[in-house]
Structure formats: C-alpha cells, structure tokens
Amino acid sequence: MPEVDLHEARVRQQAIGAKLRHMFDEVVNEPVPQEFLDILRQADERRGGDA
C-alpha cells in the first residue's frame, strides 16, 4: 500500500470541500417554498407553537 502524502491529502480534501460548498451554497440560498412553510407552521400550531 503506497504511503499517502499528508500535504497532498489535505489539498485534495480542501478542493473537495470547496466544490461541495459551492454546490450547496446555491441550494441553501434558494427560497423555501410557501407550501413547505405552511406545513411547518401547521406542525408548530399542533404542538402548541413552542419552538
């Protein structure tokens, strides 16, 4: 089994992390659909509104 260069492994890990952040930043910044917000509101009301 070849010895892993720790620096190379960190660089690869950082590159993967950067790509994942780029992909998911777009999703995180999307607005939440009103229908989903309504479902959450109804669930909160059913359990007494304490969040």
SEMI-399702 format. One record per residue (C-alpha): residue in one letter; x, y, z. Coordinates in steps of 0.02 Angstrom, whole numbers, padded with zeros to 5 digits, always signed. Example, Ala and Ser with C-alpha at 12.3 -4.5 7.8 and 13.67 -1.06 7.14 Angstrom:
# SEMI-399702
A+00615-00225+00390 S+00684-00053+00357 
This chain:
# SEMI-399702
M+00000+00000+00000 P+00080+00166-00052 E+00117+00294+00082 V-00002+00442+00074 D+00074+00615+00066 L-00018+00711+00203 H+00001+00877+00113 E-00073+00804-00047 A-00216+00726+00051 R-00255+00894+00135 V-00252+00985-00032 R-00372+00857-00107 Q-00486+00869+00046 Q-00488+01059+00034 A-00530+01051-00151 I-00673+00931-00119 G-00737+01041+00022 A-00731+01197-00087 K-00829+01110-00226 L-00959+01045-00104 R-00980+01218-00026 H-01002+01294-00198 M-01134+01165-00244 F-01231+01178-00082 D-01220+01367-00062 E-01336+01380-00212 V-01461+01263-00130 V-01451+01347+00040 N-01486+01516-00037 E-01643+01458-00128 P-01807+01519-00053 V-01911+01395+00046 P-02073+01354-00047 Q-02228+01428+00034 E-02312+01258+00040 F-02169+01191+00148 L-02177+01343+00262 D-02364+01314+00283 I-02333+01132+00333 L-02205+01187+00463 R-02323+01320+00531 Q-02464+01193+00546 A-02348+01071+00637 D-02297+01209+00759 E-02479+01252+00791 R-02522+01069+00826 R-02387+01053+00958 G-02433+01217+01043 G-02323+01339+00949 D-02172+01321+01064 A-02017+01319+00956 
